[in-house]
Amino acid sequence: MPARSLEIGTAGIRAARIIEILRTARGLSQRQLAGRVTALGHPMSNTMLSRIERAQRRCDIDDLIAIAEALLVSPLVVLQEPTDT
């Protein structure tokens, strides 16, 4: 069976951008957010989070839900288009 492509699509790139926007708007470092995600029972290092934000690592559904919970937003917020407001 051939390996699955790791190419990240437009939705993944958009989610990565939104995660970074939300994190910085809350004044959190990557290490702090990764710590919050880990405390919620989904182990994540700041390196993993950095790779997600740079769209170098796929953000699977479990990652997305845990990150959204740590940011105190609905997972749907992470999937929406960014706004200028």
N, C-alpha and C positions, 0 to 999 in steps of 0.2 A: 504494500500500500504506500503510495507516495506521501511525502510529508505535506501537511497543510501549509498554505501560504500564510506568512505572518504579516502581510501587507495590511496596514491600518487604513480603513476607509474614511470617508468624509465625516460620518457620524462619530467615529472614534477620535478623529482629530478635533472635532468640535467639542466633544466631551472633555478631552484633555485640556483644552483652552478654558472651558468653563470651570473645571476643577481648580486650575491655577488662579483664575479670577476670584472665585469664591474664597479660596484659601487666603490670598493676599488681602482681600477686602476685610477679612476677619482678623488680620494681623498675625496669622499663624505661619510658622516656618514649616518646611516640609517635614522636619523631624517631629515637630509638635503634632501635625496632622496625622502622620504615620503612627505616633504614639496613641492618639485618640482611636484610630482605626483598630490598632492592636488591642487596646483596652476593651473594645466592643467584641472581642473574640475572633477577629479576622487578622491574624498576624501580617504585618506589613512593615518593611524597613523604609527609611527615608530614600534609599536608593531605588527601591521599587516604585515609590511614589514619584520620584524625579523622572524615572523612565516613562511612567504613565503620562505625566505632564508634558514631556517632550515627544510624545507619540512614538516612543521607541519600544514600548511594551503594551500589549493589548490590555485593556481594562475589561475584564470579564464581568458578567452580571453580578457575581458575588462581590468583586472589588467595588463596582459602581454603587451597589446598595450600601456597603459598609462605609465608603467614603462619604456618600450623601448623608448617611445617619450621623457621621462624625462632624459634618458641616452643618447639621441641623436643618437640612432641606430635603424635599422630596427627591427621589431619583429622577423624576421627570424634569426637575429644574436643570439637572446636569445634562440632559439630552436636548434642551431647548436652544434655539439660536440666542447668542449673546445680545443684550440690549445696550444702548448707549446711555441709559438712565442710571 
